[in-house]
Amino acid sequence: MASNEFILVSPAIDKEGGGKLPRYCTQEGLGTKWDISPPLEWHNLPPKTKSLALVVQNINAMDPTGRMVPFTHWVVVNIPVTVKGLPEGLSGKEEELGGEYSRIEEGLNDWNVHVWRGPKMPNYGDRFEFKLYALDYDMHFDNQVTKQKLLEAIAGHVVGEAVLTATF
């Protein structure tokens, strides 16, 4: 990997251990530690980046007819370039963290809620794609944005993409 490559990583997703999503990031967690958004970090933003957006989806999800249809778990928009990552448990707490994090909005996922929603049975073994978009425009979205609306709005404004894949 080139040292100047735009990358997305998570200290919680151990690549050596097969890139598994930690149990506390799923709906199968224990006690009070469950369904917590994972920490993410990115490095080497493309030079013309003005803002960032993140989409997390299960890329192995099946619809009732058996067709593979990605299922969106998290949409995060209005991420300032001054932010170098998202801390563990950010979802639903942007205002509490304050500062640059208070500008971040969580859009609607496929559960039609504005928070991280981790996987649960029967999705064991499924792959989850975290895709971070570097945008050449400081776009502002409200919390009603969906993955589809986001992708339509950023068409022609993506200057880089960084992908992290984890399994459940």
ABEGO torsion letter per residue (X at the ends): XBAABBBBBBAABBAAAGGBBBAAABAABBEABBGBBBBBBBBGBBAABABBBBBBBBAABBBAAGBBBBBBABBBBGBBAABAEBBBGABGAAAAAEEAAAABBBBBBAAGBABBBBBBOAABGBBBBBBBBBBABBBBBBAABBAAAAAAAABGABABBBBBBBBX
